[in-house]
Amino acid sequence: MSNDIGDWYRSIPQISRYWFTLAVAFPLLGKIGLLSPYYMILDWNLFFHKFQIWRPITALFYYPITPMTGFHYLINLYFLYSYSTRTETGVFDGRPADYLFMLIFNSVILVIIGFLAELMLLMDPFVLSVMYVWCQLNRDQIVQFWFGTQFKAMYLPWVLVAFNMIIRGGGISELIGIFVGHLYFFLMFKYPQDFGGVRFINTPSFLYKYFPNRRGGVSGFGQAPASRREENRGPNEGRHLWGQGNTLGGQ
């Protein structure tokens, strides 16, 4: 049993494994009392006036585990594992530095919004921001949701917003996650390809030093969207070949 769990854990892609580990460690440490939940939430005054500079990091990974929130936390872990793994082994296959940069970009924007909107926990929108990117890269892929419902992946984030509004009376965190995910997707893919603009965000070179690209990775599960201008060209005329991977089934 332990060997099976260890093999499964080691099979998680590198960056997703780090994220999953932190998303398990901080909530459990808070649950058993080794770390106070009070010290892991986002707080403007304590960050700027008390110089508790770790709070933006812990707020991304911490989630309170109680009888009322435990199920939602487990759902978050499932979405984190599932869609982070799919994204990292999809369009970012063999490029861990680029995937890590996406997480850093999303987290920085989320922390800024969190300070402005006085959000204390950022795990929900953080997970959804990555799910949104995957759904846009695989927008026509059919996914399954609860009760056997099926629909195209591009609708999944909005289904989750509606679901949380009905079940939990929330939805704001999910909308913020969609906004952050769309911001990255637009700046990295849509604006340079569809509108011929410059790419405003690029992976810093020092990340490649610690997370170098590798060859011979697993074939991808998605592809970056082709631009409208490219759709009117020949198959190889002036086109950046992102590569097309295997399509992924439902959840």
Protein Blocks (a to p, Z undefined) as FASTA:
>chain_A
ZZmmmmmmmmpcfklmmmmmmmmmmmmmmmnopacfklmcccfklmmmnopaklmmmmmm
gccddfklmmmmmmmmmmmmmmmmmmmmmmmgoilmlmmmmmmmmmmmmmmmmmmnopab
fklmmmmmmmmmmmmmmmmbccddehhiacdfklmmmmmmmmmmmmnopojlmmmmmmmm
mmmmmmmmmmmmmnopacfbdcdfklmmmmccdehiacdfbdcdddfklmmmcfkgopac
ebpadddddZZ
